[in-house]
């Protein structure tokens, strides 16, 4: 997706920057599983990964206004990864200081093994993460559309069915099928273009 105008009133990122609680909930649903996944991949146990995820969103609430997309390479996912990486490092440092923590060399090794940046969107891991984010974005907007509109969109865009076949099956015009596609894609671009 191209760089989006952050001033778009329907942008989820802009709404979150404006402290909209509904936007924060949607942002957490969209990115929470990815933050948790990164924490687990760093070697954290499920409870610890959940704690790190909570710390990341607390930090995000204070620092989101700092995120700016200046170039195509600047991604929210990449910026968020830096916050996650820092929280994971803080977790290991804190854990290392506790008396019941595992040996220091293991914690230090985990800190050093953290990647400096999120997986490139061209890499297999990056593509998988982006696919997960897109699926969650689709789930977040699905409820906003009538089932018939969603089915027409899904069959055309995801399943690759021919618009004429969809129209015949559903008793609608091919134009209506294309309009369903356009409406849903516009909604996705409006809300998520600056995030995905």
Secondary structure, DSSP 8 states (H G I E B T S, - for coil): -----TT-TT-HHHHHHTT-HHHHHHHHHHHHHHHHHHHHHTT--HHHHHHHHHHHHHHHHHHGGG----STT--HHHHHHHHHHHHHHHHHHHHHHSTTS--HHHHHHHHHHS-SS---TTSHHHHHHHHHHHHHHHHHHHTTS-HHHHHHHIIIIIS---HHHHHHHHTS-HHHHHHHHHHHHHHHHHHHTTT-
